[in-house]
Amino acid sequence: MINEPAVDVLIRKLGTEEDPVSRYALCVVTSKRARQIIETERNRGIHDFMGRDKEILTACKEIADNLVVIAKD
């Protein structure tokens, strides 16, 4: 379970005061970003992930740092 960054913080980072995102949207965005990270690492030939943060934690940290945004259709 990921406790840091907190889910409430991540929801606020992705949404706005007028248009907050749901927990479901947070889950979808985080999982898509984690899959992008895995794919990028595989394309670079990295197959050993020992000693590093899991991709899902990296995605959460990127959302908390405002490096990931939602593109609404």
PQR file with spaces between the fields and no chain letter, atoms N, CA, C, O and H, PARSE charges and radii, in Angstrom:
ATOM       1  N    MET     1       0.840   -1.178    0.000 -0.4000 1.5000
ATOM       2  CA   MET     1       0.000    0.000    0.000 -0.0000 2.0000
ATOM       3  C    MET     1       0.887    1.244    0.000  0.5500 1.7000
ATOM       4  O    MET     1       1.886    1.313    0.716 -0.5500 1.4000
ATOM       5  N    ILE     2       0.510    2.198   -0.796 -0.4000 1.5000
ATOM       6  CA   ILE     2       1.273    3.434   -0.879 -0.0000 2.0000
ATOM       7  C    ILE     2       0.647    4.452    0.070  0.5500 1.7000
ATOM       8  O    ILE     2      -0.528    4.792   -0.062 -0.5500 1.4000
ATOM       9  H    ILE     2      -0.301    2.142   -1.377  0.4000 1.0000
ATOM      10  N    ASN     3       1.432    4.932    1.019 -0.4000 1.5000
ATOM      11  CA   ASN     3       0.940    5.931    1.967 -0.0000 2.0000
ATOM      12  C    ASN     3       1.451    7.326    1.660  0.5500 1.7000
ATOM      13  O    ASN     3       0.853    8.319    2.074 -0.5500 1.4000
ATOM      14  H    ASN     3       2.388    4.656    1.126  0.4000 1.0000
ATOM      15  N    GLU     4       2.530    7.397    0.952 -0.4000 1.5000
ATOM      16  CA   GLU     4       3.136    8.692    0.666 -0.0000 2.0000
ATOM      17  C    GLU     4       3.510    8.733   -0.798  0.5500 1.7000
ATOM      18  O    GLU     4       4.317    7.894   -1.200 -0.5500 1.4000
ATOM      19  H    GLU     4       3.016    6.591    0.616  0.4000 1.0000
ATOM      20  N    PRO     5       3.025    9.590   -1.606 -0.5600 1.5000
ATOM      21  CA   PRO     5       2.108   10.682   -1.317  0.2800 2.0000
ATOM      22  C    PRO     5       0.683   10.169   -1.090  0.5500 1.7000
ATOM      23  O    PRO     5       0.282    9.135   -1.624 -0.5500 1.4000
ATOM      24  N    ALA     6      -0.053   10.908   -0.298 -0.4000 1.5000
ATOM      25  CA   ALA     6      -1.406   10.509    0.074 -0.0000 2.0000
ATOM      26  C    ALA     6      -2.359   10.603   -1.117  0.5500 1.7000
ATOM      27  O    ALA     6      -2.175   11.431   -2.009 -0.5500 1.4000
ATOM      28  H    ALA     6       0.272   11.748    0.136  0.4000 1.0000
ATOM      29  N    VAL     7      -3.363    9.759   -1.117 -0.4000 1.5000
ATOM      30  CA   VAL     7      -4.334    9.721   -2.209 -0.0000 2.0000
ATOM      31  C    VAL     7      -5.039   11.067   -2.353  0.5500 1.7000
ATOM      32  O    VAL     7      -5.258   11.535   -3.470 -0.5500 1.4000
ATOM      33  H    VAL     7      -3.512    9.087   -0.392  0.4000 1.0000
ATOM      34  N    ASP     8      -5.391   11.681   -1.245 -0.4000 1.5000
ATOM      35  CA   ASP     8      -6.072   12.977   -1.309 -0.0000 2.0000
ATOM      36  C    ASP     8      -5.207   14.037   -1.970  0.5500 1.7000
ATOM      37  O    ASP     8      -5.712   14.884   -2.707 -0.5500 1.4000
ATOM      38  H    ASP     8      -5.213   11.300   -0.338  0.4000 1.0000
ATOM      39  N    VAL     9      -3.922   13.995   -1.711 -0.4000 1.5000
ATOM      40  CA   VAL     9      -2.990   14.949   -2.334 -0.0000 2.0000
ATOM      41  C    VAL     9      -2.937   14.705   -3.840  0.5500 1.7000
ATOM      42  O    VAL     9      -2.965   15.653   -4.625 -0.5500 1.4000
ATOM      43  H    VAL     9      -3.512   13.307   -1.112  0.4000 1.0000
ATOM      44  N    LEU    10      -2.860   13.449   -4.241 -0.4000 1.5000
ATOM      45  CA   LEU    10      -2.794   13.130   -5.667 -0.0000 2.0000
ATOM      46  C    LEU    10      -4.070   13.543   -6.396  0.5500 1.7000
ATOM      47  O    LEU    10      -4.012   14.027   -7.527 -0.5500 1.4000
ATOM      48  H    LEU    10      -2.837   12.678   -3.604  0.4000 1.0000
ATOM      49  N    ILE    11      -5.220   13.351   -5.751 -0.4000 1.5000
ATOM      50  CA   ILE    11      -6.488   13.767   -6.356 -0.0000 2.0000
ATOM      51  C    ILE    11      -6.521   15.273   -6.562  0.5500 1.7000
ATOM      52  O    ILE    11      -6.983   15.751   -7.598 -0.5500 1.4000
ATOM      53  H    ILE    11      -5.267   12.957   -4.833  0.4000 1.0000
ATOM      54  N    ARG    12      -6.030   16.027   -5.572 -0.4000 1.5000
ATOM      55  CA   ARG    12      -5.991   17.494   -5.711 -0.0000 2.0000
ATOM      56  C    ARG    12      -5.028   17.921   -6.806  0.5500 1.7000
ATOM      57  O    ARG    12      -5.286   18.896   -7.512 -0.5500 1.4000
ATOM      58  H    ARG    12      -5.655   15.639   -4.731  0.4000 1.0000
ATOM      59  N    LYS    13      -3.921   17.203   -6.954 -0.4000 1.5000
ATOM      60  CA   LYS    13      -2.933   17.568   -7.983 -0.0000 2.0000
ATOM      61  C    LYS    13      -3.483   17.347   -9.395  0.5500 1.7000
ATOM      62  O    LYS    13      -3.196   18.133  -10.299 -0.5500 1.4000
ATOM      63  H    LYS    13      -3.711   16.411   -6.380  0.4000 1.0000
ATOM      64  N    LEU    14      -4.265   16.291   -9.590 -0.4000 1.5000
ATOM      65  CA   LEU    14      -4.789   15.996  -10.924 -0.0000 2.0000
ATOM      66  C    LEU    14      -5.989   16.842  -11.294  0.5500 1.7000
ATOM      67  O    LEU    14      -6.160   17.200  -12.459 -0.5500 1.4000
ATOM      68  H    LEU    14      -4.498   15.653   -8.856  0.4000 1.0000
ATOM      69  N    GLY    15      -6.816   17.163  -10.323 -0.4000 1.5000
ATOM      70  CA   GLY    15      -8.029   17.918  -10.600 -0.0000 2.0000
ATOM      71  C    GLY    15      -7.879   19.382  -10.246  0.5500 1.7000
ATOM      72  O    GLY    15      -6.790   19.867   -9.938 -0.5500 1.4000
ATOM      73  H    GLY    15      -6.676   16.871   -9.377  0.4000 1.0000
ATOM      74  N    THR    16      -9.000   20.067  -10.301 -0.4000 1.5000
ATOM      75  CA   THR    16      -9.052   21.462   -9.894 -0.0000 2.0000
ATOM      76  C    THR    16     -10.144   21.601   -8.843  0.5500 1.7000
ATOM      77  O    THR    16     -10.893   20.658   -8.590 -0.5500 1.4000
ATOM      78  H    THR    16      -9.885   19.673  -10.551  0.4000 1.0000
ATOM      79  N    GLU    17     -10.231   22.764   -8.239 -0.4000 1.5000
ATOM      80  CA   GLU    17     -11.278   23.009   -7.257 -0.0000 2.0000
ATOM      81  C    GLU    17     -12.666   22.893   -7.895  0.5500 1.7000
ATOM      82  O    GLU    17     -13.597   22.368   -7.284 -0.5500 1.4000
ATOM      83  H    GLU    17      -9.622   23.530   -8.444  0.4000 1.0000
ATOM      84  N    GLU    18     -12.793   23.387   -9.126 -0.4000 1.5000
ATOM      85  CA   GLU    18     -14.066   23.351   -9.817 -0.0000 2.0000
ATOM      86  C    GLU    18     -14.383   21.980  -10.404  0.5500 1.7000
ATOM      87  O    GLU    18     -15.549   21.608  -10.530 -0.5500 1.4000
ATOM      88  H    GLU    18     -12.038   23.814   -9.623  0.4000 1.0000
ATOM      89  N    ASP    19     -13.346   21.234  -10.760 -0.4000 1.5000
ATOM      90  CA   ASP    19     -13.535   19.942  -11.428 -0.0000 2.0000
ATOM      91  C    ASP    19     -12.592   18.902  -10.831  0.5500 1.7000
ATOM      92  O    ASP    19     -11.585   18.554  -11.446 -0.5500 1.4000
ATOM      93  H    ASP    19     -12.398   21.536  -10.657  0.4000 1.0000
ATOM      94  N    PRO    20     -12.912   18.404   -9.634 -0.5600 1.5000
ATOM      95  CA   PRO    20     -12.028   17.406   -9.015  0.2800 2.0000
ATOM      96  C    PRO    20     -12.121   16.061   -9.740  0.5500 1.7000
ATOM      97  O    PRO    20     -13.140   15.747  -10.356 -0.5500 1.4000
ATOM      98  N    VAL    21     -11.059   15.283   -9.660 -0.4000 1.5000
ATOM      99  CA   VAL    21     -11.070   13.954  -10.263 -0.0000 2.0000
ATOM     100  C    VAL    21     -11.514   12.930   -9.226  0.5500 1.7000
ATOM     101  O    VAL    21     -11.444   13.181   -8.023 -0.5500 1.4000
ATOM     102  H    VAL    21     -10.232   15.538   -9.160  0.4000 1.0000
ATOM     103  N    SER    22     -11.962   11.799   -9.691 -0.4000 1.5000
ATOM     104  CA   SER    22     -12.386   10.721   -8.803 -0.0000 2.0000
ATOM     105  C    SER    22     -11.201    9.818   -8.472  0.5500 1.7000
ATOM     106  O    SER    22     -10.145    9.910   -9.098 -0.5500 1.4000
ATOM     107  H    SER    22     -12.019   11.595  -10.668  0.4000 1.0000
ATOM     108  N    ARG    23     -11.382    8.960   -7.501 -0.4000 1.5000
ATOM     109  CA   ARG    23     -10.348    7.973   -7.171 -0.0000 2.0000
ATOM     110  C    ARG    23     -10.136    7.025   -8.352  0.5500 1.7000
ATOM     111  O    ARG    23      -9.019    6.573   -8.606 -0.5500 1.4000
ATOM     112  H    ARG    23     -12.240    8.885   -6.993  0.4000 1.0000
ATOM     113  N    TYR    24     -11.206    6.735   -9.056 -0.4000 1.5000
ATOM     114  CA   TYR    24     -11.102    5.877  -10.237 -0.0000 2.0000
ATOM     115  C    TYR    24     -10.203    6.530  -11.291  0.5500 1.7000
ATOM     116  O    TYR    24      -9.332    5.870  -11.858 -0.5500 1.4000
ATOM     117  H    TYR    24     -12.113    7.102   -8.849  0.4000 1.0000
ATOM     118  N    ALA    25     -10.409    7.806  -11.550 -0.4000 1.5000
ATOM     119  CA   ALA    25      -9.582    8.516  -12.532 -0.0000 2.0000
ATOM     120  C    ALA    25      -8.125    8.522  -12.097  0.5500 1.7000
ATOM     121  O    ALA    25      -7.229    8.355  -12.924 -0.5500 1.4000
ATOM     122  H    ALA    25     -11.116    8.342  -11.090  0.4000 1.0000
ATOM     123  N    LEU    26      -7.883    8.713  -10.813 -0.4000 1.5000
ATOM     124  CA   LEU    26      -6.516    8.666  -10.289 -0.0000 2.0000
ATOM     125  C    LEU    26      -5.902    7.300  -10.547  0.5500 1.7000
ATOM     126  O    LEU    26      -4.747    7.207  -10.962 -0.5500 1.4000
ATOM     127  H    LEU    26      -8.610    8.849  -10.141  0.4000 1.0000
ATOM     128  N    CYS    27      -6.659    6.251  -10.307 -0.4000 1.5000
ATOM     129  CA   CYS    27      -6.177    4.888  -10.529 -0.0000 2.0000
ATOM     130  C    CYS    27      -5.830    4.656  -11.992  0.5500 1.7000
ATOM     131  O    CYS    27      -4.792    4.069  -12.300 -0.5500 1.4000
ATOM     132  H    CYS    27      -7.597    6.327   -9.971  0.4000 1.0000
ATOM     133  N    VAL    28      -6.682    5.107  -12.885 -0.4000 1.5000
ATOM     134  CA   VAL    28      -6.453    4.919  -14.321 -0.0000 2.0000
ATOM     135  C    VAL    28      -5.207    5.680  -14.776  0.5500 1.7000
ATOM     136  O    VAL    28      -4.367    5.130  -15.487 -0.5500 1.4000
ATOM     137  H    VAL    28      -7.525    5.584  -12.635  0.4000 1.0000
ATOM     138  N    VAL    29      -5.090    6.934  -14.370 -0.4000 1.5000
ATOM     139  CA   VAL    29      -3.943    7.753  -14.780 -0.0000 2.0000
ATOM     140  C    VAL    29      -2.646    7.166  -14.222  0.5500 1.7000
ATOM     141  O    VAL    29      -1.643    7.083  -14.932 -0.5500 1.4000
ATOM     142  H    VAL    29      -5.773    7.381  -13.793  0.4000 1.0000
ATOM     143  N    THR    30      -2.665    6.767  -12.974 -0.4000 1.5000
ATOM     144  CA   THR    30      -1.466    6.211  -12.348 -0.0000 2.0000
ATOM     145  C    THR    30      -1.047    4.908  -13.010  0.5500 1.7000
ATOM     146  O    THR    30       0.140    4.695  -13.261 -0.5500 1.4000
ATOM     147  H    THR    30      -3.480    6.835  -12.397  0.4000 1.0000
ATOM     148  N    SER    31      -1.997    4.041  -13.293 -0.4000 1.5000
ATOM     149  CA   SER    31      -1.649    2.765  -13.913 -0.0000 2.0000
ATOM     150  C    SER    31      -1.143    2.950  -15.345  0.5500 1.7000
ATOM     151  O    SER    31      -0.227    2.249  -15.774 -0.5500 1.4000
ATOM     152  H    SER    31      -2.961    4.214  -13.089  0.4000 1.0000
ATOM     153  N    LYS    32      -1.735    3.889  -16.084 -0.4000 1.5000
ATOM     154  CA   LYS    32      -1.251    4.149  -17.443 -0.0000 2.0000
ATOM     155  C    LYS    32       0.178    4.684  -17.424  0.5500 1.7000
ATOM     156  O    LYS    32       1.011    4.287  -18.239 -0.5500 1.4000
ATOM     157  H    LYS    32      -2.480    4.459  -15.736  0.4000 1.0000
ATOM     158  N    ARG    33       0.452    5.592  -16.481 -0.4000 1.5000
ATOM     159  CA   ARG    33       1.809    6.139  -16.388 -0.0000 2.0000
ATOM     160  C    ARG    33       2.802    5.056  -15.972  0.5500 1.7000
ATOM     161  O    ARG    33       3.921    5.014  -16.482 -0.5500 1.4000
ATOM     162  H    ARG    33      -0.225    5.914  -15.819  0.4000 1.0000
ATOM     163  N    ALA    34       2.402    4.180  -15.049 -0.4000 1.5000
ATOM     164  CA   ALA    34       3.289    3.090  -14.620 -0.0000 2.0000
ATOM     165  C    ALA    34       3.605    2.168  -15.806  0.5500 1.7000
ATOM     166  O    ALA    34       4.744    1.728  -15.964 -0.5500 1.4000
ATOM     167  H    ALA    34       1.493    4.214  -14.634  0.4000 1.0000
ATOM     168  N    ARG    35       2.601    1.880  -16.633 -0.4000 1.5000
ATOM     169  CA   ARG    35       2.841    1.050  -17.814 -0.0000 2.0000
ATOM     170  C    ARG    35       3.773    1.737  -18.801  0.5500 1.7000
ATOM     171  O    ARG    35       4.589    1.077  -19.445 -0.5500 1.4000
ATOM     172  H    ARG    35       1.676    2.238  -16.504  0.4000 1.0000
ATOM     173  N    GLN    36       3.660    3.067  -18.928 -0.4000 1.5000
ATOM     174  CA   GLN    36       4.575    3.810  -19.802 -0.0000 2.0000
ATOM     175  C    GLN    36       6.005    3.711  -19.281  0.5500 1.7000
ATOM     176  O    GLN    36       6.942    3.548  -20.062 -0.5500 1.4000
ATOM     177  H    GLN    36       2.997    3.603  -18.405  0.4000 1.0000
ATOM     178  N    ILE    37       6.172    3.809  -17.982 -0.4000 1.5000
ATOM     179  CA   ILE    37       7.505    3.714  -17.377 -0.0000 2.0000
ATOM     180  C    ILE    37       8.103    2.339  -17.637  0.5500 1.7000
ATOM     181  O    ILE    37       9.273    2.233  -18.005 -0.5500 1.4000
ATOM     182  H    ILE    37       5.410    3.942  -17.348  0.4000 1.0000
ATOM     183  N    ILE    38       7.312    1.283  -17.450 -0.4000 1.5000
ATOM     184  CA   ILE    38       7.791   -0.078  -17.699 -0.0000 2.0000
ATOM     185  C    ILE    38       8.189   -0.254  -19.149  0.5500 1.7000
ATOM     186  O    ILE    38       9.247   -0.814  -19.437 -0.5500 1.4000
ATOM     187  H    ILE    38       6.362    1.368  -17.152  0.4000 1.0000
ATOM     188  N    GLU    39       7.363    0.212  -20.059 -0.4000 1.5000
ATOM     189  CA   GLU    39       7.652    0.076  -21.484 -0.0000 2.0000
ATOM     190  C    GLU    39       8.924    0.835  -21.868  0.5500 1.7000
ATOM     191  O    GLU    39       9.741    0.325  -22.635 -0.5500 1.4000
ATOM     192  H    GLU    39       6.503    0.666  -19.825  0.4000 1.0000
ATOM     193  N    THR    40       9.091    2.029  -21.348 -0.4000 1.5000
ATOM     194  CA   THR    40      10.294    2.817  -21.632 -0.0000 2.0000
ATOM     195  C    THR    40      11.545    2.105  -21.142  0.5500 1.7000
ATOM     196  O    THR    40      12.559    2.069  -21.840 -0.5500 1.4000
ATOM     197  H    THR    40       8.427    2.443  -20.724  0.4000 1.0000
ATOM     198  N    GLU    41      11.474    1.540  -19.944 -0.4000 1.5000
ATOM     199  CA   GLU    41      12.635    0.828  -19.392 -0.0000 2.0000
ATOM     200  C    GLU    41      12.948   -0.425  -20.198  0.5500 1.7000
ATOM     201  O    GLU    41      14.116   -0.744  -20.418 -0.5500 1.4000
ATOM     202  H    GLU    41      10.651    1.569  -19.377  0.4000 1.0000
ATOM     203  N    ARG    42      11.933   -1.125  -20.632 -0.4000 1.5000
ATOM     204  CA   ARG    42      12.174   -2.323  -21.458 -0.0000 2.0000
ATOM     205  C    ARG    42      12.794   -1.951  -22.792  0.5500 1.7000
ATOM     206  O    ARG    42      13.676   -2.655  -23.285 -0.5500 1.4000
ATOM     207  H    ARG    42      10.984   -0.866  -20.454  0.4000 1.0000
ATOM     208  N    ASN    43      12.341   -0.844  -23.384 -0.4000 1.5000
ATOM     209  CA   ASN    43      12.910   -0.404  -24.660 -0.0000 2.0000
ATOM     210  C    ASN    43      14.363    0.002  -24.519  0.5500 1.7000
ATOM     211  O    ASN    43      15.135   -0.104  -25.472 -0.5500 1.4000
ATOM     212  H    ASN    43      11.625   -0.272  -22.983  0.4000 1.0000
ATOM     213  N    ARG    44      14.744    0.470  -23.330 -0.4000 1.5000
ATOM     214  CA   ARG    44      16.143    0.838  -23.085 -0.0000 2.0000
ATOM     215  C    ARG    44      16.973   -0.361  -22.642  0.5500 1.7000
ATOM     216  O    ARG    44      18.171   -0.226  -22.393 -0.5500 1.4000
ATOM     217  H    ARG    44      14.116    0.556  -22.556  0.4000 1.0000
ATOM     218  N    GLY    45      16.348   -1.530  -22.542 -0.4000 1.5000
ATOM     219  CA   GLY    45      17.080   -2.739  -22.184 -0.0000 2.0000
ATOM     220  C    GLY    45      17.222   -2.969  -20.693  0.5500 1.7000
ATOM     221  O    GLY    45      18.038   -3.791  -20.276 -0.5500 1.4000
ATOM     222  H    GLY    45      15.375   -1.640  -22.745  0.4000 1.0000
ATOM     223  N    ILE    46      16.461   -2.276  -19.888 -0.4000 1.5000
ATOM     224  CA   ILE    46      16.513   -2.447  -18.440 -0.0000 2.0000
ATOM     225  C    ILE    46      15.492   -3.510  -18.056  0.5500 1.7000
ATOM     226  O    ILE    46      14.291   -3.331  -18.259 -0.5500 1.4000
ATOM     227  H    ILE    46      15.798   -1.608  -20.226  0.4000 1.0000
ATOM     228  N    HIS    47      15.979   -4.620  -17.498 -0.4000 1.5000
ATOM     229  CA   HIS    47      15.091   -5.699  -17.086 -0.0000 2.0000
ATOM     230  C    HIS    47      15.214   -6.007  -15.604  0.5500 1.7000
ATOM     231  O    HIS    47      14.406   -6.761  -15.061 -0.5500 1.4000
ATOM     232  H    HIS    47      16.955   -4.766  -17.333  0.4000 1.0000
ATOM     233  N    ASP    48      16.204   -5.442  -14.947 -0.4000 1.5000
ATOM     234  CA   ASP    48      16.415   -5.694  -13.526 -0.0000 2.0000
ATOM     235  C    ASP    48      15.953   -4.481  -12.740  0.5500 1.7000
ATOM     236  O    ASP    48      16.585   -3.427  -12.797 -0.5500 1.4000
ATOM     237  H    ASP    48      16.861   -4.829  -15.387  0.4000 1.0000
ATOM     238  N    PHE    49      14.865   -4.619  -12.013 -0.4000 1.5000
ATOM     239  CA   PHE    49      14.280   -3.507  -11.277 -0.0000 2.0000
ATOM     240  C    PHE    49      14.614   -3.554   -9.789  0.5500 1.7000
ATOM     241  O    PHE    49      14.041   -2.798   -9.005 -0.5500 1.4000
ATOM     242  H    PHE    49      14.352   -5.476  -11.966  0.4000 1.0000
ATOM     243  N    MET    50      15.523   -4.424   -9.394 -0.4000 1.5000
ATOM     244  CA   MET    50      15.865   -4.576   -7.980 -0.0000 2.0000
ATOM     245  C    MET    50      16.529   -3.298   -7.444  0.5500 1.7000
ATOM     246  O    MET    50      17.345   -2.669   -8.118 -0.5500 1.4000
ATOM     247  H    MET    50      15.989   -5.038  -10.031  0.4000 1.0000
ATOM     248  N    GLY    51      16.154   -2.940   -6.219 -0.4000 1.5000
ATOM     249  CA   GLY    51      16.770   -1.798   -5.565 -0.0000 2.0000
ATOM     250  C    GLY    51      16.199   -0.454   -5.968  0.5500 1.7000
ATOM     251  O    GLY    51      16.705    0.588   -5.552 -0.5500 1.4000
ATOM     252  H    GLY    51      15.491   -3.451   -5.671  0.4000 1.0000
ATOM     253  N    ARG    52      15.148   -0.468   -6.776 -0.4000 1.5000
ATOM     254  CA   ARG    52      14.550    0.787   -7.218 -0.0000 2.0000
ATOM     255  C    ARG    52      13.100    0.830   -6.782  0.5500 1.7000
ATOM     256  O    ARG    52      12.513   -0.186   -6.411 -0.5500 1.4000
ATOM     257  H    ARG    52      14.737   -1.315   -7.115  0.4000 1.0000
ATOM     258  N    ASP    53      12.530    2.031   -6.834 -0.4000 1.5000
ATOM     259  CA   ASP    53      11.107    2.179   -6.546 -0.0000 2.0000
ATOM     260  C    ASP    53      10.298    1.422   -7.589  0.5500 1.7000
ATOM     261  O    ASP    53      10.702    1.302   -8.745 -0.5500 1.4000
ATOM     262  H    ASP    53      13.007    2.857   -7.135  0.4000 1.0000
ATOM     263  N    LYS    54       9.166    0.921   -7.164 -0.4000 1.5000
ATOM     264  CA   LYS    54       8.250    0.286   -8.111 -0.0000 2.0000
ATOM     265  C    LYS    54       7.702    1.364   -9.044  0.5500 1.7000
ATOM     266  O    LYS    54       7.662    2.545   -8.700 -0.5500 1.4000
ATOM     267  H    LYS    54       8.837    1.018   -6.224  0.4000 1.0000
ATOM     268  N    GLU    55       7.287    0.935  -10.217 -0.4000 1.5000
ATOM     269  CA   GLU    55       6.810    1.873  -11.226 -0.0000 2.0000
ATOM     270  C    GLU    55       5.569    2.622  -10.758  0.5500 1.7000
ATOM     271  O    GLU    55       5.397    3.796  -11.087 -0.5500 1.4000
ATOM     272  H    GLU    55       7.319   -0.025  -10.496  0.4000 1.0000
ATOM     273  N    ILE    56       4.710    1.965  -10.000 -0.4000 1.5000
ATOM     274  CA   ILE    56       3.495    2.621   -9.518 -0.0000 2.0000
ATOM     275  C    ILE    56       3.843    3.739   -8.540  0.5500 1.7000
ATOM     276  O    ILE    56       3.198    4.788   -8.546 -0.5500 1.4000
ATOM     277  H    ILE    56       4.850    1.012   -9.732  0.4000 1.0000
ATOM     278  N    LEU    57       4.857    3.524   -7.699 -0.4000 1.5000
ATOM     279  CA   LEU    57       5.290    4.569   -6.771 -0.0000 2.0000
ATOM     280  C    LEU    57       5.929    5.728   -7.533  0.5500 1.7000
ATOM     281  O    LEU    57       5.713    6.892   -7.194 -0.5500 1.4000
ATOM     282  H    LEU    57       5.381    2.672   -7.694  0.4000 1.0000
ATOM     283  N    THR    58       6.704    5.413   -8.546 -0.4000 1.5000
ATOM     284  CA   THR    58       7.300    6.461   -9.381 -0.0000 2.0000
ATOM     285  C    THR    58       6.208    7.297  -10.049  0.5500 1.7000
ATOM     286  O    THR    58       6.309    8.522  -10.107 -0.5500 1.4000
ATOM     287  H    THR    58       6.880    4.468   -8.821  0.4000 1.0000
ATOM     288  N    ALA    59       5.171    6.638  -10.550 -0.4000 1.5000
ATOM     289  CA   ALA    59       4.057    7.363  -11.181 -0.0000 2.0000
ATOM     290  C    ALA    59       3.358    8.266  -10.168  0.5500 1.7000
ATOM     291  O    ALA    59       3.012    9.402  -10.495 -0.5500 1.4000
ATOM     292  H    ALA    59       5.088    5.643  -10.503  0.4000 1.0000
ATOM     293  N    CYS    60       3.148    7.784   -8.949 -0.4000 1.5000
ATOM     294  CA   CYS    60       2.512    8.603   -7.909 -0.0000 2.0000
ATOM     295  C    CYS    60       3.371    9.813   -7.556  0.5500 1.7000
ATOM     296  O    CYS    60       2.854   10.915   -7.371 -0.5500 1.4000
ATOM     297  H    CYS    60       3.429    6.862   -8.683  0.4000 1.0000
ATOM     298  N    LYS    61       4.667    9.608   -7.465 -0.4000 1.5000
ATOM     299  CA   LYS    61       5.563   10.732   -7.165 -0.0000 2.0000
ATOM     300  C    LYS    61       5.543   11.763   -8.288  0.5500 1.7000
ATOM     301  O    LYS    61       5.594   12.966   -8.028 -0.5500 1.4000
ATOM     302  H    LYS    61       5.087    8.713   -7.616  0.4000 1.0000
ATOM     303  N    GLU    62       5.469   11.297   -9.536 -0.4000 1.5000
ATOM     304  CA   GLU    62       5.408   12.220  -10.670 -0.0000 2.0000
ATOM     305  C    GLU    62       4.115   13.036  -10.641  0.5500 1.7000
ATOM     306  O    GLU    62       4.124   14.225  -10.961 -0.5500 1.4000
ATOM     307  H    GLU    62       5.428   10.320   -9.747  0.4000 1.0000
ATOM     308  N    ILE    63       3.013   12.407  -10.260 -0.4000 1.5000
ATOM     309  CA   ILE    63       1.742   13.135  -10.138 -0.0000 2.0000
ATOM     310  C    ILE    63       1.852   14.170   -9.030  0.5500 1.7000
ATOM     311  O    ILE    63       1.403   15.304   -9.196 -0.5500 1.4000
ATOM     312  H    ILE    63       3.005   11.442  -10.000  0.4000 1.0000
ATOM     313  N    ALA    64       2.444   13.794   -7.904 -0.4000 1.5000
ATOM     314  CA   ALA    64       2.602   14.719   -6.776 -0.0000 2.0000
ATOM     315  C    ALA    64       3.497   15.900   -7.137  0.5500 1.7000
ATOM     316  O    ALA    64       3.316   17.000   -6.614 -0.5500 1.4000
ATOM     317  H    ALA    64       2.809   12.873   -7.769  0.4000 1.0000
ATOM     318  N    ASP    65       4.458   15.677   -8.025 -0.4000 1.5000
ATOM     319  CA   ASP    65       5.372   16.742   -8.449 -0.0000 2.0000
ATOM     320  C    ASP    65       4.847   17.519   -9.656  0.5500 1.7000
ATOM     321  O    ASP    65       5.579   18.310  -10.251 -0.5500 1.4000
ATOM     322  H    ASP    65       4.605   14.784   -8.450  0.4000 1.0000
ATOM     323  N    ASN    66       3.582   17.296  -10.017 -0.4000 1.5000
ATOM     324  CA   ASN    66       2.945   17.964  -11.166 -0.0000 2.0000
ATOM     325  C    ASN    66       3.621   17.673  -12.492  0.5500 1.7000
ATOM     326  O    ASN    66       3.621   18.523  -13.383 -0.5500 1.4000
ATOM     327  H    ASN    66       2.988   16.654   -9.534  0.4000 1.0000
ATOM     328  N    LEU    67       4.201   16.485  -12.640 -0.4000 1.5000
ATOM     329  CA   LEU    67       4.819   16.090  -13.902 -0.0000 2.0000
ATOM     330  C    LEU    67       3.856   15.338  -14.798  0.5500 1.7000
ATOM     331  O    LEU    67       4.151   15.102  -15.970 -0.5500 1.4000
ATOM     332  H    LEU    67       4.202   15.795  -11.916  0.4000 1.0000
ATOM     333  N    VAL    68       2.693   14.954  -14.252 -0.4000 1.5000
ATOM     334  CA   VAL    68       1.670   14.241  -14.994 -0.0000 2.0000
ATOM     335  C    VAL    68       0.374   15.017  -14.887  0.5500 1.7000
ATOM     336  O    VAL    68      -0.024   15.435  -13.799 -0.5500 1.4000
ATOM     337  H    VAL    68       2.454   15.146  -13.301  0.4000 1.0000
ATOM     338  N    VAL    69      -0.279   15.207  -16.012 -0.4000 1.5000
ATOM     339  CA   VAL    69      -1.575   15.888  -16.026 -0.0000 2.0000
ATOM     340  C    VAL    69      -2.576   15.043  -16.804  0.5500 1.7000
ATOM     341  O    VAL    69      -2.195   14.188  -17.604 -0.5500 1.4000
ATOM     342  H    VAL    69       0.044   14.868  -16.895  0.4000 1.0000
ATOM     343  N    ILE    70      -3.853   15.291  -16.561 -0.4000 1.5000
ATOM     344  CA   ILE    70      -4.904   14.583  -17.277 -0.0000 2.0000
ATOM     345  C    ILE    70      -5.282   15.398  -18.511  0.5500 1.7000
ATOM     346  O    ILE    70      -5.486   16.610  -18.439 -0.5500 1.4000
ATOM     347  H    ILE    70      -4.162   15.985  -15.912  0.4000 1.0000
ATOM     348  N    ALA    71      -5.370   14.705  -19.641 -0.4000 1.5000
ATOM     349  CA   ALA    71      -5.877   15.328  -20.861 -0.0000 2.0000
ATOM     350  C    ALA    71      -7.314   14.870  -21.026  0.5500 1.7000
ATOM     351  O    ALA    71      -7.575   13.700  -21.306 -0.5500 1.4000
ATOM     352  H    ALA    71      -5.205   13.721  -19.700  0.4000 1.0000
ATOM     353  N    LYS    72      -8.244   15.799  -20.852 -0.4000 1.5000
ATOM     354  CA   LYS    72      -9.664   15.456  -20.942 -0.0000 2.0000
ATOM     355  C    LYS    72     -10.143   15.619  -22.377  0.5500 1.7000
ATOM     356  O    LYS    72      -9.815   16.595  -23.051 -0.5500 1.4000
ATOM     357  H    LYS    72      -8.032   16.749  -20.625  0.4000 1.0000
ATOM     358  N    ASP    73     -10.922   14.650  -22.826 -0.4000 1.5000
ATOM     359  CA   ASP    73     -11.443   14.685  -24.195 -0.0000 2.0000
ATOM     360  C    ASP    73     -12.727   15.473  -24.258  0.5500 1.7000
ATOM     361  O    ASP    73     -13.315   15.612  -25.331 -0.5500 1.4000
ATOM     362  H    ASP    73     -11.189   13.858  -22.277  0.4000 1.0000
